[in-house]
């Protein structure tokens, strides 16, 4: 099978490519990524000599480019994904997340191939009690979440109207290796190591469900091979945590692993003005994945946090190159061209 992975140079996409190449050495994996700010080919630098892995730099909105790539299935991770950036300017979110998804749906329809559209629990909005299930109404509260909800609805319409073999997944907050340092968990780790303030929105009591990225990759793999056409699958970690508790846990873990006292690290916590439309609580019910496929998160949160902090401590040069912007030079060095 030839699998086109969009956004494969990003956090979840690069972890998924690693998972697929390890699990299915007979598959060919094509990584299509535009290498905008969050795309980093260093995430996959050790795979460049593997014969069944290929990188293509390009835009998912480029229909001519898509026509020229041979594949049997699409796993669609490519997205503008940072809520704060969507608040500042929603234009790139609408272009990539909505129009880009439409372009992929059109090429999948023409090829008559399966497409897995990877979405987010943020499309459901906020919930005070209980959990969202796959039939819950979509009520997004940020421009980012609205763009993903729009792409979900377009994907659903292609199944209902054209009979397209498309499957939608909605995951909770991912964490783990190769996550861009603007996100909460790597930001806390990087700032702690550099003795910089750790910003916490509002009162820090916003609740998120956390999922280790490796568990997410396993779930997407299962849905690719076994998911029902037109189906929606929630992929959750069953691990709700308040933001402030996550921050404190990370700071204490970094202190312990670096042989430092906790006090100065905890003193880095800085409460800042809450962002507009900040959802109070996300919670999704992943029982459909458990019931139909026997899938469940295999990585406990304590185990996952330990592994994640270890990874960022061991890969300081990787995230420092992102913070400095030097990572943008990697593509030029490898291919003789500048990233956008």
CORVENUR-V579265 format. One record per residue. N is the residue number from 1. OMEGA is omega in whole degrees, 0 to 359 (* if undefined). NEAR is the number of other C-alpha atoms within 10 Angstrom. Layout:
BEGIN
<<N & OMEGA & NEAR> <N & OMEGA & NEAR>>
END
This chain:
BEGIN
<<1 & 173 & 11> <2 & 183 & 16> <3 & 173 & 21> <4 & 177 & 26> <5 & 178 & 25> <6 & 183 & 25> <7 & 185 & 29> <8 & 176 & 32> <9 & 177 & 29> <10 & 185 & 27> <11 & 184 & 22> <12 & 181 & 22> <13 & 181 & 25> <14 & 176 & 27> <15 & 179 & 22> <16 & 178 & 24> <17 & 177 & 23> <18 & 179 & 18> <19 & 184 & 15> <20 & 180 & 19> <21 & 177 & 17> <22 & 185 & 11> <23 & 185 & 12> <24 & 183 & 11> <25 & 179 & 12> <26 & 180 & 12> <27 & 169 & 15> <28 & 181 & 20> <29 & 179 & 24> <30 & 183 & 22> <31 & 177 & 23> <32 & 182 & 25> <33 & 180 & 24> <34 & 182 & 21> <35 & 167 & 21> <36 & 196 & 15> <37 & 184 & 15> <38 & 177 & 21> <39 & 186 & 22> <40 & 181 & 27> <41 & 175 & 21> <42 & 177 & 18> <43 & 186 & 20> <44 & 187 & 17> <45 & 182 & 11> <46 & 181 & 9> <47 & 190 & 15> <48 & 182 & 14> <49 & 178 & 9> <50 & 188 & 11> <51 & 182 & 9> <52 & 173 & 15> <53 & 180 & 19> <54 & 177 & 15> <55 & 174 & 17> <56 & 176 & 15> <57 & 180 & 15> <58 & 186 & 16> <59 & 179 & 20> <60 & 175 & 26> <61 & 182 & 18> <62 & 184 & 12> <63 & 178 & 14> <64 & 177 & 10> <65 & 180 & 14> <66 & 179 & 20> <67 & 185 & 12> <68 & 180 & 8> <69 & 178 & 11> <70 & 179 & 12> <71 & 180 & 19> <72 & 180 & 15> <73 & 179 & 21> <74 & 168 & 23> <75 & 194 & 25> <76 & 175 & 24> <77 & 189 & 25> <78 & 181 & 27> <79 & 162 & 25> <80 & 195 & 22> <81 & 185 & 16> <82 & 185 & 15> <83 & 182 & 21> <84 & 179 & 16> <85 & 180 & 14> <86 & 178 & 20> <87 & 179 & 15> <88 & 181 & 9> <89 & 183 & 13> <90 & 186 & 18> <91 & 180 & 14> <92 & 178 & 15> <93 & 178 & 24> <94 & 182 & 22> <95 & 184 & 17> <96 & 190 & 21> <97 & 182 & 28> <98 & 182 & 23> <99 & 178 & 18> <100 & 177 & 22> <101 & 178 & 25> <102 & 179 & 19> <103 & 179 & 17> <104 & 177 & 23> <105 & 179 & 28> <106 & 181 & 16> <107 & 177 & 16> <108 & 178 & 21> <109 & 180 & 19> <110 & 181 & 11> <111 & 185 & 14> <112 & 182 & 15> <113 & 179 & 16> <114 & 174 & 21> <115 & 173 & 26> <116 & 180 & 28> <117 & 185 & 25> <118 & 183 & 20> <119 & 190 & 26> <120 & 175 & 19> <121 & 181 & 28> <122 & 178 & 27> <123 & 182 & 24> <124 & 185 & 24> <125 & 184 & 22> <126 & 180 & 21> <127 & 182 & 15> <128 & 182 & 11> <129 & 178 & 9> <130 & 183 & 10> <131 & 175 & 14> <132 & 172 & 20> <133 & 189 & 18> <134 & 180 & 20> <135 & 179 & 9> <136 & 179 & 11> <137 & 178 & 11> <138 & 181 & 19> <139 & 184 & 14> <140 & 184 & 21> <141 & 176 & 17> <142 & 176 & 21> <143 & 176 & 22> <144 & 181 & 28> <145 & 179 & 26> <146 & 179 & 24> <147 & 178 & 26> <148 & 176 & 29> <149 & 178 & 23> <150 & 180 & 20> <151 & 175 & 25> <152 & 182 & 25> <153 & 177 & 14> <154 & 178 & 17> <155 & 178 & 25> <156 & 182 & 23> <157 & 179 & 15> <158 & 175 & 18> <159 & 184 & 19> <160 & 184 & 13> <161 & 187 & 8> <162 & 183 & 10> <163 & 182 & 14> <164 & 177 & 23> <165 & 180 & 24> <166 & 179 & 29> <167 & 182 & 26> <168 & 172 & 29> <169 & 177 & 22> <170 & 186 & 23> <171 & 172 & 24> <172 & 185 & 27> <173 & 178 & 20> <174 & 172 & 20> <175 & 180 & 23> <176 & 183 & 22> <177 & 173 & 21> <178 & 177 & 25> <179 & 183 & 24> <180 & 190 & 19> <181 & 175 & 19> <182 & 181 & 15> <183 & 192 & 13> <184 & 188 & 17> <185 & 178 & 21> <186 & 178 & 22> <187 & 179 & 18> <188 & 182 & 27> <189 & 183 & 22> <190 & 180 & 22> <191 & 178 & 17> <192 & 181 & 23> <193 & 182 & 17> <194 & 179 & 9> <195 & 179 & 13> <196 & 179 & 14> <197 & 178 & 16> <198 & 184 & 22> <199 & 176 & 18> <200 & 181 & 19> <201 & 172 & 16> <202 & 180 & 15> <203 & 178 & 12> <204 & 185 & 18> <205 & 174 & 15> <206 & 186 & 17> <207 & 176 & 22> <208 & 174 & 23> <209 & 187 & 20> <210 & 185 & 22> <211 & 177 & 26> <212 & 189 & 24> <213 & 179 & 25> <214 & 176 & 21> <215 & 177 & 20> <216 & 181 & 27> <217 & 177 & 20> <218 & 181 & 19> <219 & 179 & 23> <220 & 175 & 24> <221 & 180 & 18> <222 & 181 & 15> <223 & 177 & 21> <224 & 185 & 21> <225 & 189 & 10> <226 & 183 & 12> <227 & 179 & 22> <228 & 179 & 14> <229 & 182 & 19> <230 & 183 & 18> <231 & 174 & 16> <232 & 182 & 24> <233 & 173 & 26> <234 & 179 & 23> <235 & 185 & 29> <236 & 183 & 28> <237 & 185 & 28> <238 & 188 & 20> <239 & 181 & 16> <240 & 181 & 19> <241 & 171 & 16> <242 & 181 & 15> <243 & 183 & 19> <244 & 178 & 19> <245 & 176 & 14> <246 & 182 & 18> <247 & 180 & 22> <248 & 179 & 18> <249 & 179 & 15> <250 & 181 & 23> <251 & 179 & 27> <252 & 178 & 19> <253 & 178 & 20> <254 & 179 & 25> <255 & 181 & 19> <256 & 185 & 12> <257 & 178 & 13> <258 & 178 & 11> <259 & 183 & 9> <260 & 175 & 13> <261 & 185 & 12> <262 & 187 & 15> <263 & 181 & 11> <264 & 179 & 14> <265 & 179 & 23> <266 & 177 & 19> <267 & 178 & 14> <268 & 182 & 18> <269 & 181 & 19> <270 & 179 & 13> <271 & 182 & 15> <272 & 180 & 13> <273 & 181 & 10> <274 & 179 & 12> <275 & 181 & 12> <276 & 176 & 11> <277 & 184 & 14> <278 & 181 & 16> <279 & 184 & 18> <280 & 184 & 15> <281 & 170 & 20> <282 & 174 & 25> <283 & 179 & 27> <284 & 180 & 26> <285 & 181 & 19> <286 & 187 & 24> <287 & 177 & 19> <288 & 176 & 16> <289 & 180 & 20> <290 & 185 & 13> <291 & 186 & 10> <292 & 188 & 11> <293 & 183 & 14> <294 & 180 & 11> <295 & 171 & 18> <296 & 179 & 19> <297 & 182 & 21> <298 & 185 & 15> <299 & 176 & 15> <300 & 186 & 13> <301 & 179 & 19> <302 & 178 & 10> <303 & 181 & 11> <304 & 179 & 19> <305 & 177 & 20> <306 & 181 & 15> <307 & 182 & 14> <308 & 178 & 22> <309 & 177 & 23> <310 & 183 & 15> <311 & 181 & 14> <312 & 174 & 22> <313 & 182 & 17> <314 & 184 & 10> <315 & 181 & 13> <316 & 181 & 12> <317 & 180 & 11> <318 & 184 & 15> <319 & 175 & 21> <320 & 177 & 14> <321 & 176 & 13> <322 & 181 & 17> <323 & 180 & 14> <324 & 184 & 9> <325 & 183 & 11> <326 & 181 & 12> <327 & 180 & 20> <328 & 182 & 22> <329 & 187 & 15> <330 & 181 & 17> <331 & 180 & 18> <332 & 179 & 12> <333 & 183 & 10> <334 & 189 & 12> <335 & 179 & 9> <336 & 181 & 10> <337 & 178 & 11> <338 & 171 & 13> <339 & 180 & 18> <340 & * & 9>>
END
